């Protein structure tokens, strides 16, 4: 039976290579409008990185890691179904996601980032939020 293992794994590798080739051909036939969307996607990735790697967010993530004995951490959840893009930093507690921080990326304002305070129902500039203690 062990002699079938190399054949089985070879078949898996061949099928994965075929799927990759099909996917690459799909990418090459995309329209110009998708290319523009990709540049927006790169900008969005950079904005999300600036949120994620900020000192305050990393401190919050470390706090959750320590309080949970390395069992939990923050996860990025995007809600881009509206004009504004909501970036939620949430913790998976085993039953559901608990949002700790919410940011809004406003595409109508040159993709500016704002911190959303759900208690006050207000949005403040990301840099202002970073500067607060």
ABEGO torsion letter per residue (X at the ends): XAAAAAAAAAAAAAAAAAAAAAAAAAAAABBAAAAAAAAAAAAAAAAAAAAAABAAAAAAAAAAAAAAGGABBBBBBBBAABABBBBBBBBBAGABBBBABBBBBBAAAGGBBBBBBAAAGBBBBAAAAAABX
